[in-house]
Amino acid sequence: MNLIDVLSQINSFIWGPPLLILLVGTGILFTFKLGFLQITKLPTALKLIFKSENNGSGDISSFSALCTALAATVGTGNIVGVATALKIGGPGALFWMWVAAFFGMATKYAEGVLAIKYRTKNEKNEISGGPMYYIVNGMGSKYKPLAIFFAISGILVALLGIGTFTQVNSITDSINGSFGINPKITGIILTLIVALVIFGGIKNISKVASTVVPFMSFVYILMCFLIILGSFNKIPSTFILILKSAFTPTSSIGGFMGASVSMAIRNGIARGVFSNESGLGSAPIAAAAAKTNHLAEQGLISMTGTFIDSLIICSLTGFSLILSGVWKGDLNGALMTQSAFESVLPHIGPLFLTISLSLFAFTTILGWCYYGERCFEFLFGIKFISAYRVVFVLMILIGSFLKLEMVWIIADIVNALMAIPNLIALIYLTPVVIAETNTYMNYLKLKKEDSYAINI
């Protein structure tokens, strides 16, 4: 067997039923324990994105923290990941993406709450937080090996998975396809730009993210809407196809080789987690830096990240691919999505997609550099952060030389390793999440009563 075959077998084992059950099961647990908070409190959460008080200790605003988290999540997973899921798992994979995202919103909420609850400050008086801290400070020092395992996995994801290889590969392939620019040249330019930003730290990263993320999301969503409107009459039948394919095997059509239900479930959930990162433990690292005194407030804001990423952007990508029919063809990855845009908006569509994909992937690189940096700091302190940044920059350069298939397999493996310790911690600390949620809900109730009394 060659290396790709070996890695594929490892990936299939890790992403087997136990991990999928643990991922979705954790979301189901919090969904019921918190009274379907992702539905009842979603309007409140969306308002908080722009109206949070931002009066607590922290390095950046809650909006900047969300944008930093979105910068790391809204990336190639929304474009290349969805295309890959549909290519292997068929249209039914999109349904399982929705399932993972719905329950993942509750998981992401819990991560945000614990991130604020157990965050600390380093020697530079900067906020440090995330699963490694809520494992040690919440579960106790005897669980430090679990925190170390998470931190090591986080560094691996940053250097070998979501943070570098997949993003760089997607940028270089897309730009090469649209403009004919050599991937090596693109890789060098990208490396230099990233280096200029990341050596400025979290405030620099969040500033770029807060500017780029809203803009690129708006442009991409608009383009997807144009594709969907072009086949508006096919939407009902597409819904039926998605639901049917989620529970019955999809027959081979054209370049599509066919897919079983298990393939749809596995690829839908795996690609969904890759995209929104719920349960992965990455988003709470950014959430910990938010200026807030209300734990649940940041939890609600964090929850909107999964809603925006998967239930809006991934859904639009999925519908664009299915409605345009390109999922049946021979193309894969970014080229499949480019073909969908080309079918409705010749010449202009692929150009816009290339720009969107490049911006998505670029900000994901920035966000994951910060995540890996905080994991590195937990293990080795702040003295060697510059060394980590140098290695990170070198990995970006290497990413332009790797094949797409191997890139995604490596990313899946290290993602799973990162998720396992985080999910264990979330389940262990469930009572803390529930208690902090009740405290915040009582606070909102009293605040509403006081406001009502003043108006009278």
Disulfide bonds with the S-S distance in Angstrom:
none
